[in-house]
Amino acid sequence: MKIVITWLHKNGTCRSWTNATSCEHTLMCLTAYVDAIKRLAEAWNVTPVEVTEKIDNIIKRAKENS
C-alpha cells in the first residue's frame, strides 16, 4: 500500500511525505485535489469548474506577489 501524509502547519504552510514513487505521488495528490474540488463545489454551491477557476486565480495572484 502506498500512502501520502500531509502536514498543515499552524502558520499555513504544508508539506508531505510518501512511500510512493514520484509518479504515484503525483497521481495520489491529483486524486485528493479532485476530491477537494468536488467538496468545495458542494459547500460553495457552484460547479467544480467554477471552483477550479477560483483556485487558479488565487494561484496566479500568489505568483504575482512572490
Biopython code that builds the backbone (N, CA, C, O; Angstrom):
import numpy as np
from Bio.PDB.StructureBuilder import StructureBuilder

atoms = [
    (1, "MET", "N", (0.832, -1.176, 0.000)),
    (1, "MET", "CA", (0.000, 0.000, 0.000)),
    (1, "MET", "C", (0.880, 1.244, 0.000)),
    (1, "MET", "O", (1.895, 1.309, 0.694)),
    (2, "LYS", "N", (0.469, 2.223, -0.791)),
    (2, "LYS", "CA", (1.178, 3.495, -0.854)),
    (2, "LYS", "C", (0.334, 4.534, -0.120)),
    (2, "LYS", "O", (-0.894, 4.522, -0.205)),
    (3, "ILE", "N", (1.002, 5.427, 0.595)),
    (3, "ILE", "CA", (0.291, 6.465, 1.334)),
    (3, "ILE", "C", (0.970, 7.813, 1.121)),
    (3, "ILE", "O", (2.154, 7.893, 0.792)),
    (4, "VAL", "N", (0.191, 8.858, 1.319)),
    (4, "VAL", "CA", (0.712, 10.219, 1.351)),
    (4, "VAL", "C", (0.221, 10.823, 2.660)),
    (4, "VAL", "O", (-0.967, 10.773, 2.977)),
    (5, "ILE", "N", (1.144, 11.387, 3.401)),
    (5, "ILE", "CA", (0.802, 12.091, 4.631)),
    (5, "ILE", "C", (1.101, 13.555, 4.401)),
    (5, "ILE", "O", (2.192, 13.904, 3.951)),
    (6, "THR", "N", (0.146, 14.413, 4.703)),
    (6, "THR", "CA", (0.325, 15.860, 4.522)),
    (6, "THR", "C", (0.146, 16.547, 5.862)),
    (6, "THR", "O", (-0.822, 16.305, 6.583)),
    (7, "TRP", "N", (1.101, 17.409, 6.179)),
    (7, "TRP", "CA", (1.023, 18.186, 7.413)),
    (7, "TRP", "C", (0.642, 19.612, 7.061)),
    (7, "TRP", "O", (1.224, 20.215, 6.159)),
    (8, "LEU", "N", (-0.336, 20.149, 7.776)),
    (8, "LEU", "CA", (-0.685, 21.565, 7.658)),
    (8, "LEU", "C", (-0.212, 22.220, 8.944)),
    (8, "LEU", "O", (-0.749, 21.963, 10.021)),
    (9, "HIS", "N", (0.795, 23.067, 8.819)),
    (9, "HIS", "CA", (1.359, 23.734, 9.993)),
    (9, "HIS", "C", (0.487, 24.908, 10.412)),
    (9, "HIS", "O", (-0.287, 25.429, 9.610)),
    (10, "LYS", "N", (0.611, 25.321, 11.653)),
    (10, "LYS", "CA", (-0.183, 26.434, 12.169)),
    (10, "LYS", "C", (0.035, 27.714, 11.380)),
    (10, "LYS", "O", (-0.859, 28.559, 11.315)),
    (11, "ASN", "N", (1.203, 27.871, 10.783)),
    (11, "ASN", "CA", (1.481, 29.085, 10.001)),
    (11, "ASN", "C", (0.937, 29.009, 8.575)),
    (11, "ASN", "O", (1.163, 29.922, 7.780)),
    (12, "GLY", "N", (0.231, 27.943, 8.245)),
    (12, "GLY", "CA", (-0.402, 27.810, 6.935)),
    (12, "GLY", "C", (0.422, 27.108, 5.886)),
    (12, "GLY", "O", (-0.056, 26.905, 4.770)),
    (13, "THR", "N", (1.650, 26.729, 6.205)),
    (13, "THR", "CA", (2.466, 26.003, 5.232)),
    (13, "THR", "C", (2.175, 24.508, 5.335)),
    (13, "THR", "O", (1.763, 24.010, 6.383)),
    (14, "CYS", "N", (2.395, 23.821, 4.247)),
    (14, "CYS", "CA", (2.160, 22.374, 4.197)),
    (14, "CYS", "C", (3.403, 21.659, 3.707)),
    (14, "CYS", "O", (4.252, 22.241, 3.032)),
    (15, "ARG", "N", (3.491, 20.397, 4.057)),
    (15, "ARG", "CA", (4.496, 19.527, 3.463)),
    (15, "ARG", "C", (3.945, 18.122, 3.472)),
    (15, "ARG", "O", (3.005, 17.830, 4.212)),
    (16, "SER", "N", (4.508, 17.252, 2.669)),
    (16, "SER", "CA", (4.000, 15.883, 2.612)),
    (16, "SER", "C", (5.151, 14.894, 2.573)),
    (16, "SER", "O", (6.293, 15.233, 2.260)),
    (17, "TRP", "N", (4.806, 13.666, 2.901)),
    (17, "TRP", "CA", (5.733, 12.543, 2.839)),
    (17, "TRP", "C", (4.982, 11.398, 2.206)),
    (17, "TRP", "O", (3.775, 11.256, 2.400)),
    (18, "THR", "N", (5.689, 10.581, 1.452)),
    (18, "THR", "CA", (5.072, 9.411, 0.848)),
    (18, "THR", "C", (6.095, 8.301, 0.678)),
    (18, "THR", "O", (7.299, 8.546, 0.602)),
    (19, "ASN", "N", (5.594, 7.089, 0.620)),
    (19, "ASN", "CA", (6.446, 5.946, 0.303)),
    (19, "ASN", "C", (6.259, 5.541, -1.159)),
    (19, "ASN", "O", (6.666, 4.452, -1.564)),
    (20, "ALA", "N", (5.647, 6.413, -1.938)),
    (20, "ALA", "CA", (5.361, 6.136, -3.340)),
    (20, "ALA", "C", (6.454, 6.691, -4.243)),
    (20, "ALA", "O", (7.292, 7.490, -3.825)),
    (21, "THR", "N", (6.419, 6.243, -5.487)),
    (21, "THR", "CA", (7.299, 6.829, -6.498)),
    (21, "THR", "C", (6.780, 8.230, -6.823)),
    (21, "THR", "O", (5.686, 8.608, -6.404)),
    (22, "SER", "N", (7.566, 8.985, -7.562)),
    (22, "SER", "CA", (7.123, 10.342, -7.913)),
    (22, "SER", "C", (5.852, 10.311, -8.768)),
    (22, "SER", "O", (4.988, 11.176, -8.616)),
    (23, "CYS", "N", (5.729, 9.342, -9.649)),
    (23, "CYS", "CA", (4.515, 9.227, -10.471)),
    (23, "CYS", "C", (3.303, 8.871, -9.612)),
    (23, "CYS", "O", (2.229, 9.448, -9.780)),
    (24, "GLU", "N", (3.474, 7.927, -8.699)),
    (24, "GLU", "CA", (2.373, 7.553, -7.797)),
    (24, "GLU", "C", (2.004, 8.721, -6.881)),
    (24, "GLU", "O", (0.826, 8.960, -6.614)),
    (25, "HIS", "N", (3.016, 9.445, -6.403)),
    (25, "HIS", "CA", (2.782, 10.611, -5.547)),
    (25, "HIS", "C", (1.922, 11.631, -6.289)),
    (25, "HIS", "O", (0.959, 12.161, -5.736)),
    (26, "THR", "N", (2.277, 11.900, -7.538)),
    (26, "THR", "CA", (1.516, 12.844, -8.351)),
    (26, "THR", "C", (0.081, 12.381, -8.530)),
    (26, "THR", "O", (-0.849, 13.173, -8.379)),
    (27, "LEU", "N", (-0.107, 11.125, -8.845)),
    (27, "LEU", "CA", (-1.453, 10.583, -9.039)),
    (27, "LEU", "C", (-2.280, 10.698, -7.769)),
    (27, "LEU", "O", (-3.445, 11.091, -7.828)),
    (28, "MET", "N", (-1.697, 10.362, -6.620)),
    (28, "MET", "CA", (-2.437, 10.436, -5.358)),
    (28, "MET", "C", (-2.807, 11.879, -5.032)),
    (28, "MET", "O", (-3.916, 12.147, -4.569)),
    (29, "CYS", "N", (-1.894, 12.800, -5.268)),
    (29, "CYS", "CA", (-2.173, 14.206, -4.969)),
    (29, "CYS", "C", (-3.239, 14.762, -5.900)),
    (29, "CYS", "O", (-4.093, 15.535, -5.466)),
    (30, "LEU", "N", (-3.203, 14.383, -7.162)),
    (30, "LEU", "CA", (-4.234, 14.839, -8.092)),
    (30, "LEU", "C", (-5.603, 14.273, -7.719)),
    (30, "LEU", "O", (-6.619, 14.956, -7.857)),
    (31, "THR", "N", (-5.628, 13.038, -7.252)),
    (31, "THR", "CA", (-6.890, 12.447, -6.796)),
    (31, "THR", "C", (-7.435, 13.218, -5.604)),
    (31, "THR", "O", (-8.631, 13.502, -5.544)),
    (32, "ALA", "N", (-6.572, 13.557, -4.661)),
    (32, "ALA", "CA", (-7.002, 14.347, -3.500)),
    (32, "ALA", "C", (-7.482, 15.726, -3.939)),
    (32, "ALA", "O", (-8.458, 16.239, -3.392)),
    (33, "TYR", "N", (-6.815, 16.331, -4.914)),
    (33, "TYR", "CA", (-7.200, 17.642, -5.434)),
    (33, "TYR", "C", (-8.605, 17.586, -6.038)),
    (33, "TYR", "O", (-9.435, 18.449, -5.754)),
    (34, "VAL", "N", (-8.873, 16.587, -6.858)),
    (34, "VAL", "CA", (-10.185, 16.453, -7.495)),
    (34, "VAL", "C", (-11.270, 16.243, -6.431)),
    (34, "VAL", "O", (-12.345, 16.837, -6.514)),
    (35, "ASP", "N", (-10.990, 15.404, -5.440)),
    (35, "ASP", "CA", (-11.959, 15.191, -4.360)),
    (35, "ASP", "C", (-12.232, 16.487, -3.605)),
    (35, "ASP", "O", (-13.378, 16.767, -3.253)),
    (36, "ALA", "N", (-11.190, 17.278, -3.355)),
    (36, "ALA", "CA", (-11.357, 18.545, -2.652)),
    (36, "ALA", "C", (-12.176, 19.528, -3.481)),
    (36, "ALA", "O", (-13.005, 20.256, -2.935)),
    (37, "ILE", "N", (-11.953, 19.556, -4.791)),
    (37, "ILE", "CA", (-12.721, 20.432, -5.683)),
    (37, "ILE", "C", (-14.204, 20.069, -5.615)),
    (37, "ILE", "O", (-15.060, 20.950, -5.546)),
    (38, "LYS", "N", (-14.500, 18.789, -5.633)),
    (38, "LYS", "CA", (-15.900, 18.353, -5.545)),
    (38, "LYS", "C", (-16.531, 18.789, -4.225)),
    (38, "LYS", "O", (-17.675, 19.241, -4.201)),
    (39, "ARG", "N", (-15.786, 18.653, -3.131)),
    (39, "ARG", "CA", (-16.303, 19.049, -1.817)),
    (39, "ARG", "C", (-16.524, 20.551, -1.739)),
    (39, "ARG", "O", (-17.534, 21.002, -1.199)),
    (40, "LEU", "N", (-15.585, 21.331, -2.274)),
    (40, "LEU", "CA", (-15.749, 22.785, -2.280)),
    (40, "LEU", "C", (-16.941, 23.197, -3.138)),
    (40, "LEU", "O", (-17.693, 24.098, -2.766)),
    (41, "ALA", "N", (-17.114, 22.551, -4.268)),
    (41, "ALA", "CA", (-18.245, 22.876, -5.146)),
    (41, "ALA", "C", (-19.568, 22.675, -4.408)),
    (41, "ALA", "O", (-20.476, 23.500, -4.511)),
    (42, "GLU", "N", (-19.668, 21.591, -3.676)),
    (42, "GLU", "CA", (-20.884, 21.358, -2.879)),
    (42, "GLU", "C", (-21.041, 22.420, -1.802)),
    (42, "GLU", "O", (-22.131, 22.962, -1.617)),
    (43, "ALA", "N", (-19.959, 22.720, -1.090)),
    (43, "ALA", "CA", (-20.017, 23.683, 0.010)),
    (43, "ALA", "C", (-20.336, 25.088, -0.491)),
    (43, "ALA", "O", (-21.074, 25.824, 0.165)),
    (44, "TRP", "N", (-19.791, 25.466, -1.641)),
    (44, "TRP", "CA", (-19.985, 26.807, -2.188)),
    (44, "TRP", "C", (-21.198, 26.889, -3.110)),
    (44, "TRP", "O", (-21.564, 27.971, -3.570)),
    (45, "ASN", "N", (-21.822, 25.737, -3.378)),
    (45, "ASN", "CA", (-22.993, 25.658, -4.259)),
    (45, "ASN", "C", (-22.684, 26.201, -5.661)),
    (45, "ASN", "O", (-23.456, 26.973, -6.229)),
    (46, "VAL", "N", (-21.550, 25.783, -6.195)),
    (46, "VAL", "CA", (-21.129, 26.143, -7.551)),
    (46, "VAL", "C", (-20.640, 24.865, -8.240)),
    (46, "VAL", "O", (-20.610, 23.798, -7.627)),
    (47, "THR", "N", (-20.260, 24.978, -9.502)),
    (47, "THR", "CA", (-19.760, 23.809, -10.228)),
    (47, "THR", "C", (-18.279, 23.584, -9.918)),
    (47, "THR", "O", (-17.584, 24.513, -9.507)),
    (48, "PRO", "N", (-17.800, 22.375, -10.109)),
    (48, "PRO", "CA", (-16.364, 22.123, -9.931)),
    (48, "PRO", "C", (-15.492, 22.991, -10.843)),
    (48, "PRO", "O", (-14.386, 23.372, -10.458)),
    (49, "VAL", "N", (-15.979, 23.305, -12.041)),
    (49, "VAL", "CA", (-15.216, 24.166, -12.952)),
    (49, "VAL", "C", (-15.053, 25.555, -12.349)),
    (49, "VAL", "O", (-13.976, 26.145, -12.440)),
    (50, "GLU", "N", (-16.107, 26.084, -11.735)),
    (50, "GLU", "CA", (-16.023, 27.403, -11.107)),
    (50, "GLU", "C", (-15.035, 27.397, -9.942)),
    (50, "GLU", "O", (-14.290, 28.359, -9.755)),
    (51, "VAL", "N", (-15.027, 26.328, -9.166)),
    (51, "VAL", "CA", (-14.065, 26.215, -8.065)),
    (51, "VAL", "C", (-12.649, 26.212, -8.608)),
    (51, "VAL", "O", (-11.778, 26.909, -8.087)),
    (52, "THR", "N", (-12.413, 25.429, -9.655)),
    (52, "THR", "CA", (-11.085, 25.350, -10.257)),
    (52, "THR", "C", (-10.635, 26.716, -10.770)),
    (52, "THR", "O", (-9.469, 27.081, -10.619)),
    (53, "GLU", "N", (-11.549, 27.472, -11.375)),
    (53, "GLU", "CA", (-11.216, 28.815, -11.861)),
    (53, "GLU", "C", (-10.837, 29.738, -10.703)),
    (53, "GLU", "O", (-9.888, 30.514, -10.811)),
    (54, "LYS", "N", (-11.575, 29.653, -9.600)),
    (54, "LYS", "CA", (-11.260, 30.480, -8.435)),
    (54, "LYS", "C", (-9.889, 30.129, -7.876)),
    (54, "LYS", "O", (-9.112, 31.017, -7.526)),
    (55, "ILE", "N", (-9.592, 28.841, -7.790)),
    (55, "ILE", "CA", (-8.290, 28.409, -7.271)),
    (55, "ILE", "C", (-7.172, 28.840, -8.217)),
    (55, "ILE", "O", (-6.113, 29.279, -7.770)),
    (56, "ASP", "N", (-7.407, 28.717, -9.517)),
    (56, "ASP", "CA", (-6.402, 29.172, -10.488)),
    (56, "ASP", "C", (-6.113, 30.662, -10.327)),
    (56, "ASP", "O", (-4.960, 31.085, -10.413)),
    (57, "ASN", "N", (-7.146, 31.451, -10.094)),
    (57, "ASN", "CA", (-6.953, 32.892, -9.883)),
    (57, "ASN", "C", (-6.144, 33.166, -8.620)),
    (57, "ASN", "O", (-5.308, 34.070, -8.603)),
    (58, "ILE", "N", (-6.382, 32.402, -7.577)),
    (58, "ILE", "CA", (-5.612, 32.544, -6.330)),
    (58, "ILE", "C", (-4.147, 32.235, -6.584)),
    (58, "ILE", "O", (-3.266, 32.949, -6.104)),
    (59, "ILE", "N", (-3.883, 31.181, -7.334)),
    (59, "ILE", "CA", (-2.500, 30.790, -7.644)),
    (59, "ILE", "C", (-1.814, 31.879, -8.476)),
    (59, "ILE", "O", (-0.657, 32.214, -8.225)),
    (60, "LYS", "N", (-2.519, 32.424, -9.455)),
    (60, "LYS", "CA", (-1.947, 33.493, -10.285)),
    (60, "LYS", "C", (-1.598, 34.705, -9.437)),
    (60, "LYS", "O", (-0.523, 35.283, -9.599)),
    (61, "ARG", "N", (-2.496, 35.100, -8.531)),
    (61, "ARG", "CA", (-2.221, 36.249, -7.669)),
    (61, "ARG", "C", (-1.034, 35.973, -6.750)),
    (61, "ARG", "O", (-0.215, 36.859, -6.506)),
    (62, "ALA", "N", (-0.943, 34.756, -6.245)),
    (62, "ALA", "CA", (0.173, 34.396, -5.366)),
    (62, "ALA", "C", (1.494, 34.481, -6.119)),
    (62, "ALA", "O", (2.491, 34.951, -5.572)),
    (63, "LYS", "N", (1.508, 34.031, -7.368)),
    (63, "LYS", "CA", (2.726, 34.107, -8.188)),
    (63, "LYS", "C", (3.125, 35.548, -8.442)),
    (63, "LYS", "O", (4.311, 35.877, -8.429)),
    (64, "GLU", "N", (2.144, 36.411, -8.673)),
    (64, "GLU", "CA", (2.435, 37.821, -8.933)),
    (64, "GLU", "C", (3.012, 38.505, -7.697)),
    (64, "GLU", "O", (3.830, 39.417, -7.818)),
    (65, "ASN", "N", (2.594, 38.074, -6.521)),
    (65, "ASN", "CA", (3.026, 38.706, -5.278)),
    (65, "ASN", "C", (4.317, 38.129, -4.716)),
    (65, "ASN", "O", (4.834, 38.621, -3.713)),
    (66, "SER", "N", (4.837, 37.092, -5.353)),
    (66, "SER", "CA", (6.072, 36.487, -4.813)),
    (66, "SER", "C", (7.306, 36.910, -5.566)),
    (66, "SER", "O", (8.411, 36.484, -5.229)),
]
sb = StructureBuilder()
sb.init_structure("model")
sb.init_model(0)
sb.init_chain("A")
sb.init_seg("    ")
for serial, (resi, resn, name, xyz) in enumerate(atoms, 1):
    if name == "N":
        sb.init_residue(resn, " ", resi, " ")
    sb.init_atom(name, np.array(xyz, "f"), 0.0, 1.0, " ", f" {name:<3s}", serial, name[0])
structure = sb.get_structure()
